[in-house]
Amino acid sequence: MGLRWDPSPGQVNDYTQAIVWSLVLIAVVIGLFVAVTGFRRWWRGEGQPLASAGFSMSDLRRMHEEGQLSDEEYDKARTITAMGLRREMDRGEKPADKGGGGGG
């Protein structure tokens, strides 16, 4: 004596639709999660390189002393770098050390 499930064709179609729509719902939820996560990173600017990743203050000073940067370029780059470092410190991140030394 065995149990046997013999659904009618209409029941099979209902179960198939339920499974398909469940998979669609799961895909939509995952897609929305990825989209929201990406938007939050973009909004916070986390995907972009930080100012300290480019030149350190000592690099800028050295380039200016060697004549690679004019006074105007040096002032502008120094301001941008300082703003980036300030933004990192406001976020609570440790600024990246470029090995420029602290004697100055």
N, C-alpha and C positions, 0 to 999 in steps of 0.2 A: 504494500500500500504506500504509494509515494504521492507527495504533493506536487501538483503540477499547475503552473500558472499559464493560462492560455488567454492572453489578452485579445480583445477584439481589435481590428485594424485602427479604429478610432482612438483607442487607449494608447497604442504604440505611438501614434502621431502626437498625442498630448505629451507623453513622456519625452519624446525627441525634442519637441518644441521647448519644453521646460529646461532640458539640458542645454540646448543651444542658447536660449535667452540667459541662462545662468552664466554660461561662459562669456557671453557678450557683456553682461553686467560686470563680471570680474575684470574683463579687459578694460572697460570704461573706467572702473575705479582705479586700476593700476595706471592708466593713462593720465587721469586727473592728478594722481599723486605725483607722477613724474613732472607734469606741467606746473603744478603748484610749487614743487621743490625747485625747479629751474627758475621760475619767476622770482621766488624769494631770494635765490642766490644772485640773480641779476639785479634785483632791487637793492640788495645790500652791497653790491659790488664785489662779492666774494670771488667771482670767477676772473676778475681782472688782476693783473700783477700790481703789487703794491709799489709805492714810490721808492721804498728802500731796496727793492729788487733791482733797480737800475743803477744809480750812482749813489755812493755815500757822500757825505759832506766833504770828507777828506779827498775823495776822487775829484770832486768838483774844484776844490781848492788847488789841487795839484795841476789839473788841466788849465785853470786860470793862470797859475804861476808860470806854466810852460808856454802860455800864449795860445793855447788851443781854443780858449773861450774869451770873448771880449768881455768888458766890464758889464755891459747890458745883458749878455747871455748868461754870465755867471750869476748876476743878481736874480734873474728870472728862474734859472734852474735851482738856485739855492732856496728861493721862496717856495717853489713847487715841491722840492724834496722835504723841506721843513713842514709843509702842510701835510704831506703824506705821513711823515713820522708822527706828527701830532695826532693825526687820525688813528694811527695804529695804537698809540698810547691811550687814546680815549676809548678804544675798543678793548683795552686790557691786554693787547698783544705785545710781545717783546719785539722790539725792532730788530731786523736781521743785521747781524754784525758782518760787515764786509772786510774786516781785518785792516782797517785804515789806521788803527792806533788811536790813542787818546791824547797824545802830547801835541800841544799846539799852539 
